């Protein structure tokens, strides 16, 4: 049984997820807070994009 949404289909872009998520960021956004944890320690957008890149590289290395 297939359940269809009453909403129109979405368009999925032909880019990677990080590229899609961070496409609107500029260099001036690198120092803005992106994620803040409960201990008030967090990541800026610059740190977050770098961390995502490292995780992606590690996964690619593992195949």
C-alpha positions in Angstrom: 0.0 0.0 0.0 1.4 3.4 -1.0 0.4 6.4 1.0 0.6 9.7 -1.0 1.1 13.1 0.6 -1.5 15.7 -0.1 1.4 18.1 -0.8 3.2 18.4 -4.1 6.4 16.5 -4.6 9.6 18.3 -3.5 12.5 18.9 -5.8 15.7 17.2 -4.6 18.7 19.1 -5.8 21.7 17.3 -7.4 24.2 18.5 -4.7 25.6 17.0 -1.5 23.8 17.5 1.7 26.5 19.8 3.2 26.6 21.8 0.0 22.9 22.3 0.1 22.8 23.1 3.8 25.7 25.6 3.7 25.1 27.1 0.3 23.8 30.4 1.6 26.7 31.0 4.0 29.3 33.6 3.2 32.7 34.2 4.7 31.2 36.8 7.0 29.1 34.0 8.6 32.2 31.9 9.7 32.2 33.4 13.2 28.4 33.3 13.8 27.1 30.7 16.2 25.6 27.7 14.4 25.1 25.1 17.3 25.0 25.9 21.0 24.9 23.1 23.5 23.4 23.0 27.0 26.9 23.7 28.5 27.0 26.9 26.3 29.8 25.3 24.3 29.1 25.3 20.6 30.3 25.6 17.1 30.5 28.5 14.8 29.5 28.0 11.1 33.2 27.9 10.2 33.9 25.2 12.8 30.8 23.3 11.8 31.5 23.3 8.1 35.1 22.2 8.8 33.9 19.4 11.1 31.4 18.2 8.5 34.2 18.1 6.0 36.4 16.0 8.3 33.6 13.5 8.9 32.9 13.3 5.2 36.6 12.7 4.4 36.8 10.0 7.1 33.7 8.2 5.8 35.0 8.4 2.2 38.3 7.0 3.3 36.5 4.1 4.8 34.6 3.5 1.6 
